C-alpha cells in the first residue's frame, strides 16, 4: 500500500472583520459577494489540492460573542453556498496582535449544512478553538459575522494538502 504524504501549512490571515454583515440573501454570486464591503467579511482563495481548512478566530477580549456564517464556492466565478452558522466566544489566551483567541466554537441552532465537519475543537477553557472542514474541492471560503460583539474579529486559516 502506498504512503500518503500530508502537508499542513501554518495559519494565514483571511482578514479582519470590523463590521457586522447581514447573512447573504438570495444572490450569493461571486460578483455580488465580492462587491460587499471588506469590513464585513473575510475571504480566502484556497490553492488547488487543499483537502481541509482549519479556521481559528481572534477577538479583542474575553467573553466577546460573535455569530459567523461560513460560505464556500467551487471555482472563482460561481455562487457561494452556506456551510454553516457558528457561535464564537473569546477566551483569555493572548495572541499579541488583536487581543485573544476564541476558545468556544459551537453550532448556532441547527445550521451546520456542510457535508463533513472534521471537528469543532472547543473547550471553553481559554484554549484555542478551531473549526476544521473537509473542503470537498471548494476553492473559495467566505466568513461574515452576522453578530459582531467585538471591535475586531480576525479569521485565520491553515490548509492541509495530501
C-alpha positions as CSV (number, residue, x, y, z in Angstrom):
1,X,0.0,0.0,0.0
2,X,1.4,3.4,-1.0
3,X,2.1,6.1,1.6
4,X,0.2,9.3,1.7
5,X,2.1,12.5,2.4
6,X,0.3,15.2,4.2
7,X,1.5,18.8,4.3
8,X,0.0,21.2,6.8
9,X,0.7,24.9,6.3
10,X,0.8,27.5,9.0
11,X,-2.1,29.8,9.7
12,X,-2.6,32.7,7.3
13,X,-5.0,35.6,7.7
14,X,-8.2,35.6,5.8
15,X,-9.0,39.1,7.0
16,X,-10.2,41.2,9.9
17,X,-13.9,41.8,10.3
18,X,-14.8,45.2,11.8
19,X,-18.5,45.4,11.0
20,X,-21.4,43.1,11.2
21,X,-22.8,41.9,7.8
22,X,-26.3,40.6,7.2
23,X,-26.5,36.9,6.1
24,X,-26.2,36.6,2.4
25,X,-29.6,36.7,0.6
26,X,-30.8,35.0,-2.5
27,X,-27.9,36.3,-4.7
28,X,-24.8,34.6,-3.5
29,X,-22.9,35.1,-6.8
30,X,-19.2,35.8,-6.8
31,X,-19.9,39.2,-8.4
32,X,-22.4,40.2,-5.7
33,X,-20.4,38.8,-2.7
34,X,-17.1,40.2,-3.9
35,X,-18.6,43.7,-4.1
36,X,-19.5,43.6,-0.3
37,X,-17.7,46.0,1.9
38,X,-14.4,44.5,3.1
39,X,-15.0,45.5,6.7
40,X,-17.9,42.9,6.9
41,X,-16.1,39.8,5.7
42,X,-13.0,37.7,5.5
43,X,-12.3,35.8,2.3
44,X,-9.6,33.3,1.1
45,X,-8.9,31.6,-2.2
46,X,-7.7,28.1,-1.4
47,X,-4.9,26.7,-3.6
48,X,-5.6,23.6,-5.7
49,X,-5.2,20.4,-3.8
50,X,-6.4,21.7,-0.4
51,X,-8.1,18.8,1.3
52,X,-9.1,20.5,4.5
53,X,-9.2,24.0,6.0
54,X,-8.8,24.7,9.7
55,X,-10.2,28.0,10.9
56,X,-9.4,29.8,14.1
57,X,-10.5,33.2,15.3
58,X,-9.2,36.1,17.4
59,X,-11.2,38.9,19.0
60,X,-10.4,41.8,21.3
61,X,-11.4,40.5,24.8
62,X,-12.5,37.5,26.8
63,X,-16.2,36.8,26.7
64,X,-17.0,38.6,23.5
65,X,-19.7,36.8,21.5
66,X,-19.9,36.6,17.7
67,X,-22.1,34.7,15.3
68,X,-20.5,33.8,11.9
69,X,-21.7,32.3,8.7
70,X,-19.2,30.4,6.6
71,X,-19.8,30.1,2.9
72,X,-18.0,28.1,0.2
73,X,-17.7,28.4,-3.5
74,X,-16.4,26.0,-6.2
75,X,-14.3,27.8,-8.8
76,X,-13.8,31.5,-8.9
77,X,-17.0,32.8,-10.7
78,X,-19.8,30.7,-9.4
79,X,-22.1,31.0,-6.3
80,X,-21.4,30.7,-2.6
81,X,-23.4,28.3,-0.5
82,X,-23.8,28.2,3.2
83,X,-21.5,25.8,5.0
84,X,-22.9,26.6,8.5
85,X,-23.5,29.1,11.2
86,X,-21.4,29.0,14.4
87,X,-21.3,31.0,17.6
88,X,-17.9,32.1,18.9
89,X,-16.8,33.3,22.3
90,X,-13.4,35.0,23.2
91,X,-11.1,33.3,25.7
92,X,-8.1,34.5,27.7
93,X,-5.2,33.2,25.7
94,X,-3.4,36.3,24.4
95,X,-2.2,36.4,20.8
96,X,-0.2,39.6,20.8
97,X,-1.9,41.3,17.9
98,X,-5.7,41.6,18.0
99,X,-6.2,40.5,21.6
100,X,-7.3,37.0,22.5
101,X,-8.1,33.7,20.7
102,X,-11.6,32.5,20.6
103,X,-12.0,29.5,22.9
104,X,-15.5,28.4,22.1
105,X,-16.9,27.4,18.7
106,X,-20.4,25.9,18.7
107,X,-23.0,25.2,16.1
108,X,-25.6,28.0,16.2
109,X,-29.0,26.5,16.3
110,X,-29.3,23.7,13.7
111,X,-27.4,25.4,10.9
112,X,-24.5,23.1,10.1
113,X,-25.0,22.1,6.5
114,X,-21.5,21.2,5.3
115,X,-21.2,17.6,4.3
116,X,-18.3,16.8,6.7
117,X,-17.1,19.0,9.6
118,X,-14.0,17.2,10.7
119,X,-14.1,18.7,14.2
120,X,-15.1,21.7,16.2
121,X,-12.3,21.8,18.7
122,X,-13.6,23.9,21.6
123,X,-13.0,23.5,25.3
124,X,-14.3,26.9,26.6
125,X,-11.3,26.8,28.9
126,X,-9.1,29.6,27.5
127,X,-7.5,27.4,24.8
128,X,-7.6,28.0,21.1
129,X,-10.8,26.8,19.4
130,X,-10.8,25.6,15.8
131,X,-13.2,24.6,13.2
132,X,-11.9,22.1,10.6
133,X,-13.7,21.5,7.4
134,X,-13.0,19.0,4.6
135,X,-13.0,21.2,1.5
136,X,-14.7,18.8,-1.0
137,X,-12.9,20.7,-3.7
138,X,-14.1,24.2,-2.9
139,X,-11.7,26.9,-3.9
140,X,-13.1,29.9,-2.0
141,X,-14.1,30.4,1.6
142,X,-16.0,33.5,2.9
143,X,-16.7,34.3,6.5
144,X,-19.1,37.0,7.7
145,X,-20.1,38.0,11.2
146,X,-23.9,38.4,11.4
147,X,-23.3,39.4,15.1
148,X,-20.1,41.2,16.0
149,X,-19.6,41.6,19.7
150,X,-16.0,42.8,19.2
151,X,-14.4,45.7,17.5
152,X,-12.3,43.3,15.5
153,X,-12.7,39.6,14.6
154,X,-9.6,38.2,12.8
155,X,-10.1,35.0,10.8
156,X,-7.2,32.7,10.1
157,X,-6.9,29.6,8.0
158,X,-4.4,26.7,7.8
159,X,-4.7,24.3,5.0
160,X,-3.9,20.6,4.7
161,X,-2.8,19.2,1.4
162,X,-2.3,15.5,0.6
